Amino acid sequence: MLAALVGALAVRTVVRNQDWINNLALYSAGVRAAPGSAKMHANLGSQYMDYGQAGLARAEFQDALDASASG
């Protein structure tokens, strides 16, 4: 039973490590995990701006504002 638990946690770690490749991947995963988080949407919007994706950034900033107003 302990080996199964350790194996499951190891798989989860490998999967989660993919989210830490770069900030864009990290904040994208954060938005998927917490879609109502204004902070995650704002951070993702900032990353889109860094990558020159102004349209996507604007949508994320709007989602951040919406989440902030509802929360």
N, C-alpha and C positions, 0 to 999 in steps of 0.2 A: 504494500500500500504506500509506503514511504517513497519507494522508487517511482511509482506512478505519479505521485505528487511532485516530486523533484523533476520528473520528465515533463509534466504539464507546465510547470513554472519555467523550465528552460525554453520550451517552445514559445511561451508567452514573451519571454525576454527577447528572443530572436525576432519575433514579429514586431515588438515595440521598438527595437533598435532601428528598424527601418524608418520610424518617425523622426529620428534624430539625425538624419542625413544632412539636412540643412534647415534653416528657419522656416522656409516655405512649407516643407513637408511637416515640420513640427506643428505650425499653427493651423495647417489644413487638417491635421489629425485632431487638434484641439477643438476646432469648429465642429468636426464630425462627432466628437465625444460630448461636447457641451454646446449645442446649437443656440442656446439662449444666452451665451456668455458675450457680453458687449466687449470685454477685454480681448477675447480670442478673435472676434471679428475685426476689431481695430488693429490688432497685431497682424492678422492676415492681410488686411488692407494695406498696411505699411509695407509688407513684403511684396505685394503686387506692385506697389509704387516703385520699389527698388528694382523690380524686374521690368519696369516700363509698361505695365498692364493697367493703364489708368481706368479703363472701363470696369474691370474686375475689382480694382481698388475702390472705386466709387460705390459699387454694389455692396462691398463688405463694410465700408464706412456707414452706409445707410442702414445695413443690418445691425451695426453696432449702436447706432442712434435709436433704432427701433427697440432693440433689446434693453437699452438703458432706460427708455421711456416706459417700458412695460414692467421692468423689474424693480 
